[in-house]
Structure formats: C-alpha cells, structure tokens
Amino acid sequence: MNDVPHSAGERARSAAEHHRAAALLRGADAVILDFNGTLSLDEDLLERCYAAALDNLGLQPKGSAEYATLLGRSEHDIAQALLENRAPVSDATQKPTRAVRLPESNDGEDRRAIGTSAVLTEVSRLYVEECGRHPRIPESHLRLVHRLHRLGIPLAIATGTLREMIDPVLSQAGLKEIVPVVVTVEDVTRGKPDPEGFLQAALLLGADITRAVIVEDSRAGVTAAHAAGAAAIGVGPGAHGADVAIDHLGQLTNLI
C-alpha cells in the first residue's frame, strides 16, 4: 500500500528537479556543457575504444572495473593511468613510467616504447570511425542545444577529450556554428577537477562565470564547476554534489 504514494512522491521530486534545471538554463548568462557522457552518450564507446587500443597495441587487457575509476578525467590522464597500470616496477621505491615497453620480437627487433600518444592515436581513430557510423548525440540533446541557442544564450563546450575526437562529431551533428567555443584538453594545463577549462570557456564567450550554468556528468566536473563559481546541473548518477540532478539532458528539452 505504501509503494504507490512513494512512487508518486519520487515522480513529483523528479519533475521538480527537471523544472529547477530548466529554470537554471533559461536564466543563465551562458551555458557550458561537458561532452563525453553529457552531451554525447558515449562513455561505453570510449571504454570499448580504450580496450581495443590496448589490445591492438599488444598491451595487457583492460580490467573489468578499470575504466570506471577514470571517469571524468581527460583523455591524456586516462591514457597515462592505463599505461602506468601496465608499466613494470623493479622495486617498491620506484614509480611506474609513462610508457610501456613491448617484449623483444622473435626476429630480434629492438623493443619499442608505447606512450600516451600511441594509445590516444588509436583511441581517436576508433572513436571517430564509430561515431561516424553511429552518432552518439541523441536528437533530444540536439533539440535542447538549438532551443538554448534560439533563446540567445551563449553556448560552449569544455571537455577533457581531444580536439581531433570532438571536432568531427560536432561537425556531423551541425553544432559547430551554434556552439562557437570548444575548450579541449589541448587548451588547458590542468584538467578537471581544476576549473581552468570552464574559466577559459567563459572568458572566450565574454560571460561572467558566476552567472553561467555548467552541465556535467562526473564528480570531478561538478567540483570544477563549483571551483569556478558556477552553478552545476548534474547528469546521471556520477555527478555527485551538483546543485540539481537529472538523469539525462533529454528530460529538459520540452521544458526550454
């Protein structure tokens, strides 16, 4: 008997959160979006790309929960962490290196070091190819971005991904013209949870970061948003500490 009122109460709270999030977006001087896992529902794809890259490069396979511990970090940081997890350490006082050496080949070739650039080149290739075949930005997300644009709200993306990965996807989705500012990992010296990327995005938009709203799907991203002085809308279960929480951006499309 108590299940029905509880369910109705949960629905009411969820609807209230959606309206709060939509009100934040409508009242923002600027909206800054995270990309992977927020605008683009692609974290599962990225995980598969990293797993395939490790396999293609002859490295130890990805652990079942390994990628989950790296969510919210930049592609450089993820690739570095994956390599460090596979780098041999000769004694307990040494730290693993940022490159992994493959065993010498049967024909006597010199061992070659695999660094983050090799991993990221392979990940980028696999990611762009798959997104070209099966786009990962839902239509409801695209409609939301277009509605915000029609309201005259300046839009930016601040992401830890690589420009060579995001640019083809944004072009394919027709978002390059209405999202004029895209800050990628190449544009910052410190990734999330440092606020540098968000601050740079606001600066390039000419917006006051304290009157901006940031949309994020990770704890690191929410932490960075608050450190920058902005309100944060959290998307999904990983965005702990956000000012308001929703399950996915599509829930707000018809409220804008």
Steps between C-alpha positions, in 0.01 A plus 500: 500500500786740574675433167261709290526826700877453519518456123280806446719701736812395314344606170400835646852563631647398166267736313591781739870440435441513125321835531775637726764394248307652209459826694875511565571458130246764392638752748868441426725761343680207336476122495816290496457133419722205569517270198568132571218348702306828507427638153622182334395169655822323420678385817435137409647566156807668645555205732485262204740722302756496781463124537549452125797739494677306776434176313612641163824626657572165662453618856339332799118498462289756683372392839125462544468800733811688395338760275227582753763630741619749235166662407512880489872514427653629178596265218868570572452410866305185415761379251780579746326314782439195280867491402618548857282206603690289246852630558736268686648630826834346595475581871254651746674839505456560127203651327371349174600682183269670253595257224490124470761294317385206299704178519765457233362345185604158375714648222711695747347845445562761769224529755282805436355725763128572481405839640174688546513640145489151350204402718310822426564479125340156497212604728429808285493298180262241642274760663460724194434201274229362729333839555492546124306177467285537811472859637489520879335841551126426540251704300342625825838642605541672164154657532586628846819666376313660210229631734758656731663660196167644385458655844826687439694320774872475416614138485835330551642154549782435747628146479793281589489332162725567200413752230558238231230288667234765562525722190382237247209406729386861545526563126295190424234612751485853357602662830817685398313819412281525810765389751782739406729424796645153553773464762680166481781337693755659266388847613566458873789412725284340770199278451190460715450527797705816433265774368741626231299368207173652620664833578656509155167415334323783684780742411477409130121548511541835677276370780512535877573149626307565820186552289567195281357150536719195444359160406711205611481124553792443738604591852820654364299718262260616770794581728658703218174686435464602863868595521441731203206660682225363274183305569512135394230279353596138558412240238486137607607320817865607496449876530514513879457840664320675214253777578226310319497146362339345193544168324573634150479824304203382296281539807533877466437539128128567521544729802717757321 
